[in-house]
Amino acid sequence: MMMRTIVYPLTKKGCQQAVTMALLTSLLAAPLGATTVSAQGSCLCTSEKTIQHEQSLSSKLAVGENRILSKQQIQMLWEGIDEDFSPANAVDAVQAALPKKEYETLFPMRLGSQQWHHFNKSKKDYNDQQGDYYSYENLIGAVRLVANIKYKVNYREGNPSAQEIFRLDKKGKTETLIVRSADYNSVEHKNKPIVSRIVDFGSFLNEGLEKDRKRDLAALLANLSHETGGGWDKAPGGELRWGLYWNENIAGRTGQNKSSFVDPASSKEFPGFPDKRYYGRGPIMLSWNFNYGLMSAIIYGDKNVLLKNPESVVADGKLGFATAILFWMTPQAPKPSAHDVMVGRWKPSADEIARGLHPAGFGVSIMVLNGLEANLDETNGAIKRRAGHYRDITSRMGIDVSAEKVDTLGMQPF
């Protein structure tokens, strides 16, 4: 994931750029107000007055409002549009790493497949209209969708919770303000410098060594397969063939868990709608109002699309995969993104090494997604399934991971 940091206003002393940083506050894992790690790098001073002026125009947008940018504005405010991270290149990268035939061989019992229908047609709640939710076409469609998006967080220096969040539709060259915290322009903060962080989601499978790009996709699919798996030890074809079987939390769907999953601390920015519940849906089991709202804002430029219709994550497999890829690629401070761990961008700190969070690889990716599975080997069923899927997928890709640490034994949470 390509990330940059720029400090506004851009002065000779204050002009900074940093590469390879933890992005954003923990909006995907927690409501607004969590802390963010920052770093400083070399000076990159350009057209100070113009950038400050353009930044001022962006900040005058209302939440949900957008504006079309010129090429010059995109270069100044978004560091341009890198053609290496185009949707077409992102799709090519996935198809090269895992062709459709191999994908369908790996997941024959995926929700809505022919074999899924054959197995479930006599079951009580069988839906003969269920489409192929986890189809290869939906995966490719999701990759194409997110690769057209760049994402930027501006926050007031010294207070990461005072922030604005923007998206850029690369094809339409349109910038949209999707979130502004209530205190961003407060008397206390309005004159403080702005730190800006950018991510291009088109970098998925488009950075790092070839083997690491394949490992990245394999790790994503392996973790999703565990979260959505429907197999058991003696399941027909073997347990690993039953990955991507579910797309909805059963307790949430049936009402056994009646929680609305609306977090009061984030309900002002991402209000829940009456009679809507934000339990786990899709391949990543997207949960909570703030996650639905933020994902909606990133994908559509409107936080209310998924807040009003959380059920659409279950109805649309392309949308479901898109939420999973965005979640996979976005750091959640103090944790790195799982993507950064797998492609070799993340380097553990001394404290992380002391917690056993090394070497970078599949085991650490588990800790990024679920710290509750700390200090476990493959005698644990969850770790066994995750690791089993990972070995299975990488084997299909022709990648040897026999020397990689694939469990969490000896690891503590971030």
C-alpha positions as MATLAB code, in Angstrom:
seq = 'MMMRTIVYPLTKKGCQQAVTMALLTSLLAAPLGATTVSAQGSCLCTSEKTIQHEQSLSSKLAVGENRILSKQQIQMLWEGIDEDFSPANAVDAVQAALPKKEYETLFPMRLGSQQWHHFNKSKKDYNDQQGDYYSYENLIGAVRLVANIKYKVNYREGNPSAQEIFRLDKKGKTETLIVRSADYNSVEHKNKPIVSRIVDFGSFLNEGLEKDRKRDLAALLANLSHETGGGWDKAPGGELRWGLYWNENIAGRTGQNKSSFVDPASSKEFPGFPDKRYYGRGPIMLSWNFNYGLMSAIIYGDKNVLLKNPESVVADGKLGFATAILFWMTPQAPKPSAHDVMVGRWKPSADEIARGLHPAGFGVSIMVLNGLEANLDETNGAIKRRAGHYRDITSRMGIDVSAEKVDTLGMQPF';
ca = [
       0.000    0.000    0.000;
       1.506    3.322   -1.057;
       1.296    5.943    1.692;
       2.610    9.465    2.084;
       2.523   12.133    4.762;
       2.568   15.867    4.099;
       2.368   18.578    6.743;
       0.376   21.753    5.970;
       1.101   24.632    5.898;
       4.203   23.778    3.870;
       7.068   25.849    5.178;
      10.796   25.288    4.674;
      10.969   23.957    8.198;
       7.649   22.184    8.317;
       7.616   20.524    4.887;
       7.843   16.765    5.418;
       7.145   13.557    3.555;
       7.213   10.049    4.989;
       6.851    6.747    3.196;
       5.694    3.490    4.734;
       3.617    4.746    7.614;
       0.739    3.512    9.723;
      -2.358    5.090    8.174;
      -5.222    6.742    9.917;
      -6.760    6.418   13.315;
      -8.348    3.085   14.168;
     -11.614    3.812   12.401;
     -11.922    0.266   11.125;
     -11.514   -1.213   14.588;
     -12.697    1.634   16.808;
     -14.679    4.865   16.562;
     -13.180    8.286   15.945;
     -10.776    9.337   18.626;
      -8.194    6.534   18.620;
      -4.544    7.471   18.328;
      -2.346    7.425   15.237;
       1.392    6.872   14.903;
       3.224    9.480   12.826;
       6.705    9.689   11.321;
       8.860   12.291    9.660;
      11.018   12.131    6.570;
      12.823   14.266    4.035;
      11.698   17.681    2.873;
       9.603   17.972   -0.276;
       8.664   21.637   -0.646;
       6.546   22.665   -3.643;
       4.365   25.663   -4.436;
       3.589   26.442   -0.825;
       0.939   29.123   -1.277;
      -0.944   27.160   -3.921;
      -1.053   23.981   -1.872;
      -2.174   25.856    1.209;
      -4.895   27.557   -0.851;
      -6.084   24.276   -2.397;
      -6.065   22.620    1.024;
      -8.225   25.462    2.294;
     -10.720   24.892   -0.526;
     -10.916   21.173    0.317;
     -11.625   21.964    3.959;
     -14.538   24.197    2.972;
     -16.412   21.218    1.542;
     -19.390   19.973    3.539;
     -19.423   16.303    4.495;
     -20.670   14.405    1.457;
     -19.840   17.284   -0.913;
     -17.397   16.764   -3.775;
     -15.451   18.719   -6.379;
     -13.722   17.813   -9.634;
      -9.976   18.426   -9.515;
      -7.566   19.456  -12.240;
      -4.456   17.375  -12.896;
      -2.414   20.028  -11.125;
      -4.649   19.891   -8.053;
      -4.473   16.098   -7.980;
      -0.699   16.260   -8.137;
      -0.501   18.827   -5.347;
      -3.120   17.384   -3.019;
      -3.043   13.663   -3.846;
       0.490   13.190   -5.202;
      -0.928   12.413   -8.615;
      -2.416    9.217  -10.001;
       0.081    6.381  -10.420;
      -0.759    4.337  -13.526;
       1.000    1.340  -11.982;
      -1.922    1.223   -9.542;
      -4.682    1.351  -12.157;
      -7.731   -0.944  -11.851;
      -6.600   -2.855  -14.968;
      -3.182   -3.540  -13.465;
      -4.737   -4.584  -10.156;
      -6.994   -7.078  -11.932;
      -4.087   -8.435  -13.988;
      -2.114   -8.954  -10.775;
      -4.859  -11.060   -9.188;
      -5.407  -13.135  -12.311;
      -1.671  -13.796  -12.568;
      -1.408  -14.799   -8.906;
      -4.483  -17.058   -8.867;
      -6.329  -17.883  -12.126;
     -10.059  -18.599  -12.060;
      -9.658  -22.367  -12.515;
      -7.371  -22.636   -9.495;
      -9.650  -20.412   -7.412;
     -12.721  -22.523   -8.145;
     -10.790  -25.712   -7.390;
      -9.811  -24.285   -4.006;
     -13.362  -23.218   -3.077;
     -15.859  -25.677   -4.598;
     -18.290  -25.334   -1.659;
     -18.322  -21.531   -1.693;
     -21.709  -19.946   -1.067;
     -23.973  -20.318   -4.121;
     -21.698  -22.580   -6.157;
     -23.068  -25.590   -8.013;
     -21.731  -27.962   -5.371;
     -23.140  -25.749   -2.603;
     -26.607  -25.990   -4.162;
     -26.299  -29.759   -4.549;
     -25.366  -30.186   -0.882;
     -27.976  -27.797    0.524;
     -31.044  -28.449   -1.637;
     -32.613  -30.740    0.944;
     -31.854  -28.447    3.897;
     -34.599  -26.586    5.751;
     -33.454  -23.045    4.956;
     -32.209  -23.749    1.440;
     -32.477  -20.811   -0.970;
     -32.598  -22.025   -4.559;
     -32.127  -18.418   -5.731;
     -28.772  -17.983   -4.021;
     -26.216  -16.675   -6.499;
     -22.524  -17.465   -6.519;
     -21.663  -14.890   -3.838;
     -17.944  -15.680   -3.710;
     -17.529  -16.055   -7.453;
     -14.182  -15.265   -9.061;
     -15.939  -12.541  -11.038;
     -17.055  -10.875   -7.795;
     -13.494  -10.993   -6.461;
     -12.165   -9.416   -9.644;
     -14.960   -6.844   -9.620;
     -14.089   -5.857   -6.052;
     -10.411   -5.447   -6.914;
     -11.329   -3.239   -9.869;
     -13.694   -1.187   -7.701;
     -11.269   -0.419   -4.852;
      -8.320    0.173   -7.198;
     -10.082    3.292   -8.479;
      -9.997    4.830   -4.994;
      -7.404    6.866   -3.157;
      -7.987    7.735    0.467;
      -6.670   10.601    2.586;
      -6.824   11.477    6.252;
      -6.025   15.034    7.372;
      -5.603   15.617   11.078;
      -4.498   18.477   13.280;
      -0.889   18.107   14.340;
      -0.740   16.701   17.858;
      -4.374   15.540   17.842;
      -5.138   12.696   15.396;
      -8.784   12.570   16.489;
      -9.390   16.045   15.033;
      -9.623   14.916   11.441;
     -11.098   15.080    7.969;
     -11.245   12.064    5.653;
     -11.427   12.304    1.855;
     -11.742    9.875   -1.019;
     -10.576   10.428   -4.584;
     -12.321    8.769   -7.492;
      -9.285    8.404   -9.740;
     -11.196    7.946  -12.989;
     -13.608   10.781  -12.304;
     -10.891   12.960  -10.718;
     -13.416   13.782   -8.025;
     -12.547   14.483   -4.403;
     -15.218   13.908   -1.749;
     -15.123   14.840    1.937;
     -16.521   11.779    3.706;
     -15.890   12.485    7.404;
     -15.132   15.581    9.507;
     -14.851   15.308   13.277;
     -16.744   17.894   15.301;
     -13.548   19.426   16.685;
     -11.557   19.625   13.441;
     -12.214   23.351   12.988;
     -12.642   24.196   16.656;
     -11.023   27.298   18.139;
      -8.458   25.030   19.765;
      -7.425   23.317   16.533;
      -8.222   25.473   13.511;
      -4.829   27.204   13.434;
      -2.757   24.058   13.969;
      -0.821   22.551   11.022;
      -2.512   19.724    9.129;
      -0.873   16.329    8.709;
      -2.105   14.484    5.619;
      -1.881   10.737    4.968;
      -2.739    9.080    1.665;
      -3.310    5.496    0.549;
      -3.885    4.163   -2.962;
      -5.920    0.947   -2.844;
      -4.768    0.151   -6.366;
      -1.478   -0.980   -4.830;
      -3.122   -4.299   -3.848;
      -0.868   -7.079   -5.240;
       1.112   -4.424   -7.098;
       4.056   -3.905   -4.776;
       6.700   -6.193   -3.343;
       8.319   -9.312   -4.758;
       6.189  -11.672   -6.850;
       6.243  -14.401   -4.203;
       5.191  -11.885   -1.555;
       2.328  -10.588   -3.695;
       1.090  -14.159   -4.052;
       1.518  -14.760   -0.329;
      -0.486  -11.598    0.325;
      -3.460  -12.841   -1.694;
      -3.146  -16.329   -0.208;
      -3.087  -14.934    3.338;
      -6.155  -12.789    2.680;
      -8.132  -15.704    1.240;
      -6.928  -18.093    3.947;
      -8.070  -15.822    6.749;
     -11.391  -15.157    5.008;
     -11.857  -18.898    4.476;
     -11.498  -19.516    8.179;
     -13.914  -16.711    9.084;
     -16.530  -18.033    6.641;
     -15.743  -21.749    6.660;
     -18.478  -24.356    6.890;
     -16.396  -27.532    6.964;
     -15.525  -30.096    9.622;
     -12.881  -32.758   10.086;
     -14.644  -35.379    7.967;
     -16.463  -33.041    5.593;
     -16.899  -34.353    2.018;
     -13.813  -33.433    0.028;
     -12.002  -32.356    3.176;
     -12.488  -29.392    5.507;
     -10.440  -27.003    3.395;
     -12.807  -27.288    0.437;
     -15.515  -25.585    2.521;
     -13.967  -22.133    2.773;
     -16.163  -19.122    1.883;
     -19.290  -21.060    2.828;
     -21.055  -18.398    4.949;
     -21.483  -14.652    4.451;
     -23.448  -13.713    7.561;
     -23.124  -14.114   11.313;
     -25.730  -16.720   12.165;
     -26.501  -15.426   15.672;
     -27.017  -11.955   14.246;
     -29.205  -13.143   11.391;
     -31.448  -15.349   13.527;
     -31.789  -12.792   16.312;
     -30.082  -14.981   18.885;
     -27.817  -11.970   19.327;
     -30.211   -9.035   19.324;
     -27.629   -6.257   19.583;
     -27.907   -3.450   17.046;
     -24.092   -3.128   17.092;
     -24.313    0.673   17.280;
     -21.461    2.213   19.235;
     -22.629    5.339   21.132;
     -19.228    7.054   20.851;
     -19.356    6.969   17.048;
     -23.091    7.377   16.535;
     -22.826   11.096   15.754;
     -20.453   10.536   12.826;
     -22.050    7.240   11.789;
     -25.624    7.129   13.104;
     -27.447    3.846   13.077;
     -30.837    3.786   11.377;
     -34.037    2.532   13.051;
     -34.539   -1.244   12.818;
     -31.105   -1.717   11.225;
     -28.513   -3.978   12.795;
     -24.820   -3.920   12.032;
     -23.743   -7.471   12.872;
     -21.106   -9.401   10.924;
     -21.658   -9.671    7.186;
     -19.543  -10.478    4.153;
     -16.206  -12.316    3.922;
     -14.571  -10.209    6.654;
     -17.752  -10.258    8.801;
     -18.034   -6.466    8.773;
     -19.486   -5.322   12.110;
     -20.533   -2.123   13.951;
     -22.046    1.107   12.670;
     -18.704    2.923   12.304;
     -17.302    0.197   10.047;
     -20.405    0.121    7.857;
     -20.401    3.918    7.672;
     -16.719    4.268    6.884;
     -16.721    1.482    4.290;
     -19.771    3.045    2.684;
     -18.063    6.424    2.558;
     -14.894    4.983    1.030;
     -16.714    2.933   -1.597;
     -19.618    5.236   -2.475;
     -18.585    8.632   -1.148;
     -21.694    8.489    1.069;
     -21.668    6.992    4.567;
     -25.414    6.443    4.537;
     -25.586    3.915    1.697;
     -24.553    0.976    3.891;
     -25.869    2.465    7.126;
     -29.336    2.517    5.559;
     -28.891   -0.843    3.818;
     -26.413   -3.050    5.723;
     -28.115   -6.073    4.157;
     -26.600   -5.156    0.786;
     -23.232   -6.521    1.980;
     -24.882   -9.956    2.040;
     -26.730   -9.457   -1.238;
     -23.727   -8.339   -3.311;
     -20.590  -10.486   -3.370;
     -18.529   -7.834   -5.141;
     -19.344   -5.379   -2.369;
     -18.534   -8.003    0.250;
     -15.096   -8.668   -1.221;
     -14.476   -4.910   -1.485;
     -15.027   -4.434    2.266;
     -12.605   -7.292    2.964;
      -9.839   -5.888    0.746;
     -10.177   -2.409    2.236;
     -10.053   -3.854    5.745;
      -7.009   -5.964    4.847;
      -5.084   -3.007    3.462;
      -5.790   -0.380    6.125;
      -3.601   -0.208    9.268;
      -5.406    0.014   12.592;
      -3.044    1.736   15.024;
      -1.110    0.400   16.833;
      -1.348   -2.536   14.406;
      -0.005   -2.455   10.848;
      -2.144   -3.594    7.961;
      -2.070   -7.303    7.206;
      -1.099   -6.319    3.655;
       2.016   -4.509    4.886;
       2.961   -7.528    6.991;
       2.728   -9.913    4.050;
       4.544   -7.854    1.400;
       7.475   -6.977    3.675;
       6.711   -3.295    4.222;
       6.211   -3.656    7.993;
       9.265   -4.000   10.210;
       8.616   -4.910   13.863;
       9.706   -2.454   16.527;
      11.745   -3.494   19.547;
       8.553   -3.626   21.606;
       6.801   -5.774   18.999;
       9.760   -8.132   18.859;
       9.601   -8.382   22.660;
       5.953   -9.402   22.243;
       6.973  -12.171   19.877;
       5.466  -10.409   16.856;
       8.067  -11.569   14.364;
       9.092  -12.607   11.833;
       6.665  -10.914    9.473;
       4.410  -13.468    7.834;
       1.158  -15.350    8.070;
       1.301  -15.812   11.834;
       1.561  -12.061   12.382;
      -1.323  -11.490    9.943;
      -3.510  -13.568   12.266;
      -2.549  -11.309   15.156;
      -3.449   -8.237   13.102;
      -6.939   -9.618   12.489;
      -7.618  -11.334   15.802;
      -5.497  -10.770   18.882;
      -7.640  -13.276   20.788;
      -5.817  -16.063   18.944;
      -2.469  -15.154   20.533;
       0.111  -17.755   21.618;
      -1.464  -20.742   19.861;
      -0.074  -23.491   17.678;
      -1.885  -25.785   15.279;
      -3.319  -27.921   18.045;
      -5.866  -25.095   18.174;
      -8.622  -25.597   15.604;
      -8.764  -21.987   14.415;
      -5.014  -21.759   13.824;
      -5.013  -25.177   12.172;
      -7.717  -24.101    9.699;
      -6.115  -20.752    8.911;
      -2.701  -22.317    8.363;
      -4.192  -25.213    6.417;
      -5.924  -22.864    3.987;
      -2.747  -20.815    3.644;
      -0.605  -23.838    2.759;
      -3.283  -25.099    0.387;
      -3.587  -21.811   -1.504;
       0.143  -21.102   -1.705;
       0.722  -24.642   -2.947;
      -1.677  -23.953   -5.827;
       0.310  -20.803   -6.547;
       3.593  -22.679   -6.598;
       4.937  -20.916   -3.495;
       6.848  -22.789   -0.779;
       5.981  -21.488    2.716;
       7.366  -24.440    4.679;
       9.883  -22.191    6.468;
       7.322  -19.501    7.354;
       5.877  -19.145   10.850;
       2.174  -19.751   10.321;
       0.941  -19.960   13.929;
       0.909  -17.423   16.763;
       2.817  -19.440   19.362;
       4.870  -17.052   21.497;
       3.029  -13.962   20.242;
       1.199  -11.405   22.353;
      -1.355   -8.901   20.998;
      -0.168   -5.614   19.474;
];
